[in-house]
Amino acid sequence: MIQFDQFQQQVLAVVQTNPPQNLVLGDCVGAVLAEPILATVDLPPFDNSAMDGYAIRAADVMNLPVTLRVVGVSSAGHPADCTVGTAEAARILTGAVMVQGADTVVRVEDTEPAASPQSLDAQSPDTQSPDAQSEFVVITAAPSPGANIRRAGEAARTGDELVAAGTLLNPGHLGLAASAGCSELMVIERPRVAVLSTGDELLPPGAGQLGPGQIFESNSTVLAALARSMGCEVTTHHCMDDAASLRTLLMELAGSHQLILSSGGVSMGGEYDSMRQAVAGFDVEFLKIAIRPAKPMAFGRIEESILFGLPGNPVSSVVAFELFVRPAIRQISGLAPALPPMLHGVAGEQLPRLAGEFTYMLSTRQDSHGGWVSTGGFGSHVLGGIAHAQALAVIPPGPEPVAKGSDLRLIPLWS
């Protein structure tokens, strides 16, 4: 019997980080950055307006209201070809290059159109259209000098690090890279994962009516989704309980995948389990982990691929993935730390504990008071309990239940 944290270290000792590769920017979301993203230009590259409004000289709006002559327009991609002088303004749109001679932007909401300074007093407010083209503008409120201007380089200077190596890239990171002019990024090669379900009793969802002794297969759906959520390239496969066919399939998968995740066929007393026969001669060990659920496991190599033989019970399969496969994928992907940090919480109710030597991986969620409570479904075949869980509470063995209010160690689920 081996403790789960010891087995985690055993797994990480044989898993290597993938090499880097260049990918076009659009394909990089969910990958891990191998080299930092550096700014190739100042961000922003020029002074520009943060508002739709008017570029003015602060000295001209000390006494309000004031009427200024409009001498030009600066819009995104089309800088104004004028200079703002005394008692002058230029229309400016958000993102447009700041107009020469101006030092402040007044919001359009703080202005009124005017036909001319002489006719302003004669105009009725009801006759003024905010959309009207006007040679003059009335400034009714003004910000402090320099307001509403995004300065060149205020976000980053050329050569600054925008995103550090080792970052799991999200869409925002890609946008930042694009704004810096990057069309490709150097990222860690994505893990290639095969998900393999075994068993004569399994029927794919949607394949028709269940026959005697059959069940709809769910493990491959869950495991494939978990691996894909980590950025892996995933294929799914099924094999009947035939050792020769399973061995052939395992060798085929080993030629094109780094990890093989099988579910089922690893129990301790299964003379009908084809997995033991299929991996005979390979460096694969069948283990007992001192946890429940997910006690039985197989682990080793099929040629150059790493095999995780996960239990067939659905909850056990998910628990084994979170404890052992997720850290392996993180290490292959270049994510540090490979072992996701545990959370700390407080039991929101009395929680069950196992006597003897087994650590209980209990499916829990956070209640409305911030405490952690069981999601039910204590059997390893009851997927509903873990489907609604947010974390596994790591409950060491002991004679008494965990009292409400006790400190808990928690392993986050699904992320």
N, C-alpha and C positions, 0 to 999 in steps of 0.2 A: 504494500500500500504506500502510495506517495502523496505528499501534501500538494495542494493545488499550486501554491506559490513556488514550490520546488520544481514542479513540472513546467510552469511558465518559464523559469530560467533555463530549463533543459531545452525547451522549444527555441527560445531566443538564441541559444548557443550555436544552433545549426542553421539559422536563417540569415541570409546575407542581403544587404541592400542592393537593389537593382542599379545598373549603370544609368547615367544621364542620356537624354536624347533631345534633339531639337524638335519642337512641335509648333505648328502654326497657331497663332494666338487663340483662335476660336475653338481649338481642340484641347485647351489646357485647363478648363475648369475641372476641379476635382483632382488634378495632379499636384504633385509636390515640387516646388521650385528647387532646382539644383544650383542655380547661380542667382545672385541678387539682381533685381531689376533696378537699373540706374536711369536717372533722368538724362535724356539726350539733349533737352532744351530746358530753358527756364520755364517754370509753370507758375502762373500763366506766362506766355512769352512776351507779353506787352501789357502796359497799363490799360485796363478796360473797365467799362461801367458795370456795376452790380445791379443797376436799376434801369427801367425805362424812364427817361426824364430829359433834363437839360443840363449840358455841361456849361458851367459858369465860373466866374471869378468870385471867390468868397468876399473880396473887398467891395463888390458891387451890390451885395445883398445885406448890408449892415442895417439898413432902415427899410422896413417892409410896410405895405407892399411896394414893389418896385417893378417898373416895366423895362424889359431888355429887348434889344433888337436881335432877331434870330438870323444868323448868318450862314447856316449850313446844317447838314445832317450827317451823323456817323451811324451806320448800321453794321451788323455783323458781316464781316468780309468786305465792307466798303467804307474805309476810313474817310472822314471829312477832309476836303481839300481847302480848308479855311483855317484861320487863326482867330480865336476869341479875344477881342480887345475890350476896352472899357465900355461898360453898359451894353455888352453883347452876350449872346448865348448861342449854343448850337444844340439842336435836337439830337439825342443820343439814345440808342437802344441797348438792352442788356447784352453784354458780351462784346460790344463794339469798342474799337480803339478809342482811347481818350483823345479829346480834341486839343490840339496845340493851343497854349495860352490859358486854358481852363484848369482849375485846380480842385473843383468840387462838382458833384452831380446832385441836382435837386430832383426829387421824385416828381413824376408827372402829376401825381395826386395833389402836389403842393403848388400847382400852377393853374393859371387860367389863360385862355387865348385872348388876344387883344388885336384889333385891327391896326391901331396906331396909338401912341401916347396921348395925342390930342383928342381922339374920339373915345378913349376909354371911359372917361367920366360920363359921357352922354349915352353909353350903352346900357341897356337893361340886362340884368343877369339872365332873364328868361330868353333873350334873343341870342345868347352866346352858345355855340355848339362846341363841345369839347373835342369833336373830331375835325373841326374846321381847320383848314390850312391858314396860318397866320404869320405875318411878317414880324410880329411882336408877341412877347409872352409876358404875363404878369406873374411874378414870383410872390406867392402869398405866405410861404413858410420856408425856412432854409435850415439845413443841417449845419453842423460844425464844419469848419474848413477841412477839406480833404475827404469828406464823407462819401460813401457809396462808390468808392473806386477800388478795384482789385489791382494791387500793384504787381508789376512784373517780378516773377521769382519769389513771391511771398509764400507759395506752397512748396516750392523746391527750386534749387539752383542746379544748373547743369552739372552732372556727376554725382548728385546726391543719391543715396540709397532710398528707393521708394518702397520696395518689398524685400524682406530678408530671405536668404536661402533657407530652405526647410519649411516654408509656409505652404499650407494646404490652400490652393488657389480657389477663390470664389469669384463670382462675376464682377464684384467691385475691384478686385485686384487686376482683372483683365482690362477693365476700363481704365485703370490707372496706367497700366502698361501701354495701352493704346494712346493715351494722352501724351505719353513720353515718346511716342513714335516707334514703339516696338511692334513688329509684325510676327515675330517668333520668340519663343522662350525656351530656355534649357531646363527641362524638367526630368524628374526621375521616371524611368520607364514604368508603366503601369503593371501591376501583377497580373499574370494570366492564371485564372482559376477555373478548374473543372468541378462542377457539382454533380455528384453521382448518387442516385438512389438505387437501392437493391431490394428485391423482394417480389415473390410471385403474387403476393396479396395486394399489390399496389396497382391502382387504376388512375390514369391521369384525369384531372378534373375536366368535365365536359365530354368524357369518352363514352358516356352511356350509363345504363343501369348497373349498379353494383351486383356482382354475383355472390354466391355463398362464400363467406370468409374474406371478401374483398373490402378494401377501404380506399378512399380517395387519397392520393399521395400529396402531402403538403410540405414535407421537409425541404425538397429541392426548391420550391417556390420561396420559402423563407430564407434559406441559406444563400440562394442566388441573389435575392434582393439585398441581403446584408452585405454581400461582397460587392455588388454594384454600387451600393451607397458609399462604399469606401473608394470608389474610383477604379475598381478592378474590371478587367475584360473577362467576361464570364460566359461559359458554355454549360449546358445542362444535359444530363444523360441518364438513362435508366437501363438496368440489367436485371434479368430474372435470376433466380437462385441457382445458377449454374456456374460452378467454379472455373471451368475451362473458358467459358465465354467471358466471365468477369476478369480473368487474368489477361485475356487478349485485349479487352477494352482498357484495362489499367495500363498496359504497356503502350497502347496507342495514345492514350491521354498523356502519358509521361513524356512523350516525344514533343509535345506542343504546349504543355502547361507547367507552371512552376509549382502550383498547389493543386492537390486533388482532395476534395472534401466529399467523403462518402458518408452515408447515414445508414445505420443498420448493420447487423452481422458481427457485432463486437462483444456480445454478451459472453459471460464466463462459461456457460454450460451448453452452448449451442452446437450440437453435432450436426444440425441442419444448416448452420451458418456457412455460406460459401466463401466469405471473406477470408477466413483463416486458411482455407485450402488455396485460394487464389493468390495469396501473397507469400506462400511457402517458398523459401529460398531467397526472398528479398530481406533487406534490413528493416523489418517492421516488427515492433514490439506491441504486445497486447498488455494493457496496464489496468490497474485499479487505482483510481484517484479517490482520496479520502474526502469526497464531497457527495452530496445528494441534492438534486438529481445530477446526472452525468458521471456516475462512477466508472463505467467501463469506457475505455478508449483504446484506439490503436494509433500508433505514431511511428513514422520511419520514412524510408526512401523507397520509391519505385524508380530504379535507375537514377536520373537526375532530379526527379520531382519529389516533393515532400507530400506524404500522405497523412491526412488526418482522418482516422476512422472514428466518426462521431456516433454516439448512440442513436438508435432508431426512434426512441420515444421523442415526440416533438419538443417538449420543454427541455429535455436533456440535451437535445441537439442544439437548441438556442443557447443554453447555458455554456456548453462546451465551446461554441463559437465565440461567445463574449470573453470567456476566460483565456482561451488558448489561440484561437484562429485570429481574432482581432489583433492581439499584440504582434503576431507573426506578420500579418498584412501591413501593419503600421511600420514594422522594421524593414520589410521589403520595399515599402513605398518611400522610405527615408524620413518618416515622421518620428519626432522625438518629443517626449519619451515613448518608447515602444509600449510600455504598460500605461494605459490611461490612468491618471490619478484617481484614487477613490474619493468619494464624497463623504462628508460626515453629517449625520442627522440624528434625530431623536425619535424613538418609537412612539407612535401615536396611539398605540394599544398594546396589550399583551401579545407577544409573538411566540410561536412555537419554536422549540429547540430540540435537537436530536441528542439522545444519550449515546454514549459510546465514543467512537473516534471520528464521526463524520461531521464536517462543516456543512451547515445547511445554507444553500443558496436560495433564499426566499424571495419570490416575486412581490414587489411592493410598489406603492404609489404614494405621493404626498397628498395628505388630506387638506381640507380648507383651513386648518389651524397650523399647518406647516409640519405636522408629525407624519411619520411614515407608517403605513398600514398595509396589511396583506391584501393582495388582489384575489385571494382564494384559489381554488383549483390546485390542491396540494399534490395531486398525482402527476407523475412525469408525463402522462399521456394527455393531460388537460391543457390544451393550448390557449384557452380563453384567459386563464389567469395571467400568463406571461404576456399575452397580446395587449392587455390593458395596463401592464406594469411600466414603471419609469426607471426602476433600478432593482438590482439584486442586493438584498441585505445579506451581508456575510456574517452568519451567526455561528460562532464556534460551538463545539459540542459541550454539553453540560446537563446536569440533572433537572434543572428548573427552567421554566419558560422565561423569556426575556420580558422584564417588567416594563409597563408603560413609563415613558420618560427616560429610559435607558439610552445611552449613546450607541449609535450604530455606525458601522462602516458600510458604504454603499458603492456598488459598481454600476455606473450609468448604463442603461440599455439603449440600443438602437442608434448610438452616436459615438 
